[in-house]
Each structure stands twice: as structure tokens, then as C-alpha cells.
Amino acid sequence: MGGGQLEMKYLVTGTTSGIGKYIKQKLRGHELFEINRADIDLNRPELLLSVDLPVVDYAILNAGHDLGGGVPFVDHESVSIQKILNCNLVSNVLITQKLLKNNPNTVIVLITSTNINRQYPNNLAYNLSKLGLKNLYDLIKIDYPDSKIKEARIGLTKTEFNNNRHKGNHKPINDLYTMKHMTPKNVADSILYLINSEADFMELNAE
């Protein structure tokens, strides 16, 4: 992203590991504002209410949460459901609103999931949160047709996210470890390609 190109201002969430970590590395040479668990707990979206976000050219809303996934919905812990919806949906709605208030021309990428196509079950709360983001993308396109919001629908990726999803007593009903995964580096490259392209939507799965 360097090489004499004009320095741009980016906001990226979830930069401590996985896809966000690689996006951060790729954005060296640009002004980068990060939101990660060390700064703001996105499981508590009320913390965002008093946060003044900077005016940026691009934003990649990558942070995600999936505690309690891989088990039937009725077996989810209520606290886990709340965290999933808060981090994956409510926090992203609030951040998106703040960004568009600051600069209606900000290019915003919402990271949704191919889970919403029901590739595998028993992730109802997670799927609901990502479907909510898909609806946010669609509704902003209706209310603000000139906005530059984009959707990156990403399939299974080999990150710490998947390594942590079945901690504790939860046993995976679907053996995600035998399924094909993409690498976070390749996914990060694809997201950065999308944000700088004319396209508004991308779907990416392991082949």
C-alpha cells in the first residue's frame, strides 16, 4: 500500500490478531486508527457513545465475537448471545453511523459471513448478527444511495477465532477443523482489494 502512494486515513477494528492483524501490516505508511479489545470493549457498545471517531477515508469493520458457537441455540449461554450481538452487530451499527456523520464519503467495508447462507447449523446467534450487518448494508444503500459502503462476505478462515470457538464444555457438532479454511493473509489482501475497487460486494470461500 506504500510505494509513493498518497497517504490515506484508515480505521480498522479487530487488529490484535487474525485478518485485522494482516490488514494492519499491509497499511504501513498510512495513518491508521485502530479499535481493538485493548482500547474499547466492543462487547459493550455503550462505551462507543462517548468516543469521537476520526474523519477517515476508509474503514474496515473486522472485529468479531463468537463465544458459544457450535451448539444448539437453546444451549447458548444468554451472556454469550448478548456479547455476540453486541460486538458483531450493535457496535458496528454505532461505528458506521459515527463514520458517516463525520464523512459521508468514507468507504466502509462491513465483514459479514457465508454462514448466513447456512453452510453449517448451530450458530444461530452468530448468523443473526452477520445477517443484521447484511441488512445494514442493504438499508444504507437504500437510504443513502451515494454512500460508499461495501460488504465482504467471508467464509471459514484459519484464525485464532476458530481455535477458540469450542473452549470449555461445548463440543463441536460440526467438525470445522476438517473443512477447508482460507488464510487470514489472503483474506486481508482480498478485503484491501475490495476497498480500493469499484465493486460494492465480495464473497470469498476456500476452494
DAPE-V627080 format. One record per backbone hydrogen bond with DSSP energy under -0.5 kcal/mol. CO is the residue of the C=O (numbers start at 1). NH is the residue of the N-H. If there is no record, write none. Layout:
CO_NH / CO_NH
This chain:
2_5 / 8_10 / 8_31 / 9_57 / 9_58 / 10_33 / 11_60 / 12_35 / 17_20 / 17_21 / 18_22 / 19_23 / 20_24 / 21_25 / 22_26 / 23_27 / 24_27 / 25_28 / 27_30 / 30_32 / 31_10 / 32_34 / 33_12 / 35_14 / 36_39 / 36_40 / 40_42 / 41_44 / 44_47 / 45_48 / 46_49 / 47_50 / 48_51 / 51_53 / 54_56 / 57_107 / 58_11 / 59_61 / 59_109 / 60_13 / 60_62 / 61_111 / 66_69 / 68_71 / 70_173 / 72_75 / 72_76 / 73_76 / 77_81 / 78_82 / 79_83 / 80_84 / 81_85 / 82_86 / 83_87 / 84_88 / 85_89 / 85_90 / 86_91 / 89_93 / 90_94 / 91_95 / 92_96 / 93_97 / 94_98 / 95_99 / 96_100 / 97_101 / 98_102 / 99_103 / 103_106 / 106_108 / 106_148 / 107_59 / 108_110 / 108_150 / 109_61 / 109_111 / 110_112 / 110_152 / 112_154 / 113_116 / 114_117 / 115_118 / 122_70 / 122_71 / 123_127 / 124_128 / 125_129 / 126_130 / 127_131 / 128_132 / 129_133 / 130_134 / 131_135 / 132_136 / 133_137 / 134_138 / 135_139 / 136_140 / 137_141 / 138_142 / 139_143 / 140_144 / 144_147 / 148_108 / 150_110 / 151_153 / 151_202 / 152_112 / 152_154 / 153_204 / 154_114 / 156_182 / 157_159 / 158_184 / 159_162 / 159_163 / 160_164 / 161_165 / 162_165 / 164_167 / 167_170 / 174_176 / 175_178 / 176_179 / 182_158 / 183_187 / 184_188 / 185_189 / 186_190 / 187_191 / 188_192 / 189_193 / 190_194 / 191_195 / 192_196 / 194_197 / 200_151 / 202_153 / 204_155
